Amino acid sequence: MDIHYFAAARAAAGTDREQVDQLPGTLGELLDARAAAHSGTTEAGMGLGEIFSRCTFLLDGRNSERSAELSGVRRLDVLPPFAGG
């Protein structure tokens, strides 16, 4: 799966995208694993796990909740709230 991080999520992850080959069953499990794997923070000191709690997640372009199954999913977009429209 390709994970694309935007805005504050990109800052905390230290990258704008990454490839994950070993997928857990649900989006929530994947988010927990990615938060544990990245120790960076934003300029405001927020870690990736904190940012995830405020994000919208798109699995193959569809808005998804933490309980969403990952089987067959090819792309995850991590979208924190954006300021300025």
C-alpha positions in Angstrom: 0.0 0.0 0.0 1.2 3.5 -0.8 0.6 5.9 2.1 0.6 9.7 1.2 1.0 12.1 4.1 -0.1 15.7 3.8 0.6 18.9 5.8 1.2 18.2 9.5 1.1 14.4 9.0 4.0 14.8 6.5 6.0 16.9 9.0 5.6 14.3 11.8 6.2 11.3 9.5 9.3 13.0 8.0 8.2 12.0 4.5 5.4 12.7 2.1 4.9 9.0 1.2 5.9 5.5 2.1 5.2 2.0 0.9 3.9 -0.6 3.4 3.9 -4.2 2.3 2.8 -6.0 5.4 -0.7 -4.8 6.1 -2.7 -5.5 9.3 -6.4 -6.2 9.1 -7.8 -2.7 9.7 -7.0 1.0 9.1 -6.8 1.6 12.9 -4.1 -1.2 13.3 -2.1 0.3 10.4 -2.3 3.8 11.9 -1.2 2.6 15.3 1.8 0.8 13.7 2.8 3.8 11.6 2.5 6.1 14.7 4.9 3.7 16.6 7.3 3.6 13.6 7.7 7.4 13.3 9.2 9.4 16.2 9.2 12.8 14.5 7.1 15.7 15.5 5.7 18.9 14.0 7.1 22.3 14.8 4.3 22.5 17.5 5.6 19.2 19.0 2.8 16.9 17.9 3.6 13.3 17.1 2.0 11.3 14.3 -0.4 9.5 16.6 -1.7 12.9 17.9 -2.1 14.1 14.3 -4.0 10.9 13.3 -6.7 11.7 15.9 -7.6 14.8 13.8 -7.2 13.4 10.3 -9.5 12.3 7.6 -8.4 9.1 5.9 -9.1 8.1 2.3 -8.7 4.5 1.2 -8.5 4.4 -2.5 -10.3 7.8 -2.6 -13.1 6.8 -0.1 -13.5 8.4 3.3 -12.8 5.7 5.8 -13.0 5.1 9.6 -10.4 3.2 11.7 -12.5 0.0 11.5 -12.2 -0.2 7.7 -10.7 -3.4 6.3 -7.5 -3.0 4.3 -7.8 -6.1 2.0 -7.3 -5.0 -1.6 -6.6 -1.4 -0.7 -3.8 0.2 -2.7 -3.6 3.8 -1.4 -4.1 5.7 1.8 -4.2 9.5 1.9 -3.8 11.0 5.4 -5.4 14.5 5.4 -5.1 16.7 8.5 -7.4 19.7 8.8 -6.3 22.4 6.4 -6.3 26.1 7.2 -7.4 28.7 4.7 -9.8 26.6 2.7 
